[in-house]
Amino acid sequence: MSDLTPSPDRPGLHVAKPSPNAPATGSAVCHCGARATATGDDQVKALVDGWTAHHGAAHGKG
């Protein structure tokens, strides 16, 4: 499997939770230049909510 971490060349959102007891991690890079990372289930949920509301498809690109 290739590296799924977003980058300026491949913007997007990546979320991982390797096991039910491990904290989730997430990273996002938008084509507008915004980037963010999060660790912990609540923080990753906030990252996903923010990405959905303000980046990615919100800019007309996914």
HELIX and SHEET records of a PDB file:
HELIX    1   1 ASP A   41  HIS A   54  1                                  14    
HELIX    2   2 GLY A   56  HIS A   59  5                                   4    
SHEET    1   A 3 GLY A  12  ALA A  16  0                                        
SHEET    2   A 3 THR A  25  VAL A  29 -1                                        
SHEET    3   A 3 ARG A  35  THR A  39 -1                                        
END                                                                             
